[in-house]
Amino acid sequence: MPSKESWSGHKATRSAVHNSKQESRQQDLLIAALGMKLGTQKSSVTIWQPLKLFAYSQLTSLVRRATLKENEHIPKYEKVHNFKVHTFRGPHWCEYCANFMWGLIAQGVKCAGLNSEGLYRVSGFSDLIEDVKMAFDRDGEKADISVNMYEDINIITGALKLYFRDLPIPLITYDAYPKFMESAKTADPDEQLEILHEALKLLPPAHCETLRYLMAHLKRVTLHEKENLMSAENLGIVFGPTLMRAPELDAMAALNDIRYQRLVVEMLIKNEDILF
């Protein structure tokens, strides 16, 4: 017959095993809830370390983005714009800031037709787009591009895209092109924004100011994505090759760059409030 001492020792051992199993089950539930898998070490430090690292990375990202917003931005012009009429090919310059964004500033092509499905993706009738171009060449900022004259919004958006394609120097210039491409090829999202911020500083003031207006407009287009089906990614596909062209003449290299051009415009649209 077991002694009193041996029975007490057996009872204590059973109690310790029970407590250990209960703690193990609680820890397993916590691990399952957190979606984490641990190794042999199951201390509280091990469990909470991933959460601490995640929280730290999120905080670091917020700080880096806030720093970008507080950094020296491209100067925003406070004076009234004074547009001097030129032709479609030699754009409508603002005598103050040299801004040539005739489409969204001078000629009043505001954010009309935002709910139009496929806005900027759907092509307008080419002959009517050519008519808009000729109207600007002939009448400058007095050209009538109202809905009474051109009911199809895709004609106006087509003219805007044609304008950017016809610029002898792309809106995102050849000199700044490598830096923008570097941002698209960077994996870390925060580093992407920092490189984009530096790339924008390489643009001439007129180009950067124009890009700012255009990205603000395209951001508003994405806010109506449910109706127009145009996300930042879709707009990047449309405007990537329109706003930037590879400096090299190598056709294969230019073809390979198209996906990165899309990413650049997509990032500019999504982060317009941070970068500009």
N, C-alpha and C positions, 0 to 999 in steps of 0.2 A: 504494500500500500504506500502511495507516494506521501512524502512528508509535507508538512505545512509550508516549509520554505520552498520546496520544489514546485508545489502548486501555485504559490504566489509568483514565482519566477515565470512559470508557464503562462499565467494570466497576464502578467506585464508584457510578455513577448507578444501574445495575441493582440493586446491593446495597441502596441506599437505598430504591428503589421497592419491593423485596421486603419489607424490614423494615417499611416504612410499611403495606403491604397486610396483613402479619401482625398488626401492632398494631391495625389497623382491624378485622380479623376477630375478634381477642380482645375488643376493646371491644364489638363488635356482639353477641358471645355473652353478655358480661356484661350488656349492656343488655336482651337478650332474657330472661335469667334473672331480672333485677330487674323485668321488665315495664314498662320505661320507654322513652320515645321522646325523643331529644334533637335539638336543632337542629344548626346548623353547628359550634357550639363543642363539642368533645369532650374537654375536660380532665377529669382525675380529680375536680376540685372539682365540676364540673357533674354528674358521675355520682353522687357521694356526697351531694350537697346534699339531694336528696329524702329519702334515708334519715336524714340528720341532722334534717331538719325533722319527719319522722315520729316519730323517737325523742324529740325534744323535746316534741312535742305529747302523746305518750303519757305522758311523765314529768310534764308539767304537769297532765294529767288526774288522774294518781295523787295528786299533791300536793294538788290542790284537793279531791279526795274524802277524802283523809286529814285535811285541815283540817276538813272538815264533821264527821267523826267525833269530832274532838277539841274542837270548839266546844261551847258550852253547849247541852246537849240539854234536852228536856223532863224535868223532875225525875221520877225513878223512885221510887215510894213504897216505903219499906223496912218500914213498920209493917204489922202484920197487918190485912187488910181486914175491916171489920165492917159487913156488909150489913144494912140496915134494910128490912124488907119493906113494899113499897107495892103498888100495882096495876100491871097491864100498861101502862096508859096513863101512870101517873105514877111512873116506873120504880123499880127497886130500888136505892136510893142506898146507897153505902158512906159511913158517917158520917165516915170519915177523909179519903178523897180525892174524895168525891162522884162516884165512878165508877159509871156506870149500865150497865156491860156485863154484864147479868144472864146472857146466853146463854153466854158463854165463861168466866165467872169464878164467879159466885155459884151458878148452877144446875147447873154441871157439864157443860154441853154442850161437852165437850172435842173432840178431833180424832177423833171416831168416824166410821166410814164413809168414810175418806179414799180408798178404792179404788172407791167407788161411781161408776159412769159418769154424767157430767153433774151432779156434785155442785154444788149451788147454781143450776145452770141448769134442771134438771128441777123442775117444780112438783109439790108434794105435793097430796093431795086437800084441797080448800078447806075442807070441813066439819070435817075432822080438825085442820087448822091452826087453825080457829076454836075447836075444843075445847081445844087447847093454850093459846090466848090466855085462854079462860075459866078454865082451871085455874090460870093464874098470877094472874088477878084474884081468884080464890077462895082459893087456898092459898098464894100467894106462893112462896117458895123451897122449900116442901115439896111443890110440884107434882111429880107423877111423870111424868117424860119419858124414862124408861128404855126400852130396846129391848123389854122385856116389855110395855110399854104401847103404844109406837108402833114397830112393827117397821120401817116405812119411814123411812129417815133424811131423806128429802125433806120430810117433815112438819115435822121439827124445823128444818131449814134454812129452810123456808118461813115458819115462825113468827119466826125470827130476822130475815129480810128484812122481814117485816111490821112488826116492832117498829121497825126503823130508818125505815121509810116513814111510820109513824104519829107519829114524834117531831115536836112542834110546831116546834122549831128543828132543822134537819138536823145530823147529826154534824159535817159540814164546814159551819160556820155561814155565814150570809149575809154577815157582815162580812168573813170570810176568803175568801169565794168568789172575788172578783176576782183575788186574789193567786195562788190555785191555778190559775185559768184562764190567768193570765199565764205560769205555768210550762209549761203544756201547749202554749202557742202559741210557745214559744221553741225555736229550731232547735238551738242548741248544747247537747249532753247535760249537760255540766258546769254550765253556767249554769242549766239546768233544775233540777238538784239544789239549787243555791244558792238559787234562788227558792222552791223547795218547802220548804227548811229555814226560810226566813224566814216562809213562809205558816203553817207549823206553830206558830210562836211566837204567831200571832194567835188561835189557838184557846184557849178556856177549858181549864183543866187537866183537867176531867172529860172533855171531848170529845177532847182529845189523847191522854190515857191510854187511853181506849176505842179510839181509832183505832189506837194502838200494839198493843194486844192483838189486834184484829181483823186487822191486816196481818200480824202474826206467824203467826196461824192460817192466813190465806190463802196465805202463803208456804209453809207446810207442805203445803197442798193442792196447790200447783203441783209439789212434789217427787214427787207420785204421778201426774203428768200422763199417763204411759204407760197407767195403768189408768183414771183418771177422765176423761181427755181435757180437763181444765180447765187451760189455760195462764193466765198472768197477763193476757194480752189478753182471753181469754174471761171471766175473773172481773171484769175491768174493765168489760166490756159489761153484766154482771149488776149490779154494785155501783155503777157510776158514778151513774146516776140515783137509786139508793137512798140513797146517802150524801150527795149534794149536789144542791141545787136552785137554779135561777137566781132571784135576788131579784126580777127584773122579772116582770111579769105578761104580757109580750108572748109569745104562744105561739110565734111564728116564731123569736124570739131564743132561747127555751128549747130549741126543736127543734135549732137550729144548734149549741147548746152541748153536745149529747149526745156528740158524738165527742170533744170535749175532756175531758168528764167521764170518759169511758172511759180516756183517756190518763193523767189524773191518778191514778186508782186503779191502773192498770197500773204506773206509775212508783213509786208508794208500795209496791206489793208487791215489785217487782224490787229496790228499793233500801232495803228495810225495815231491813237491818242497818246501813246508813249513816245513815239519817235519824232513827232512833229510838234 
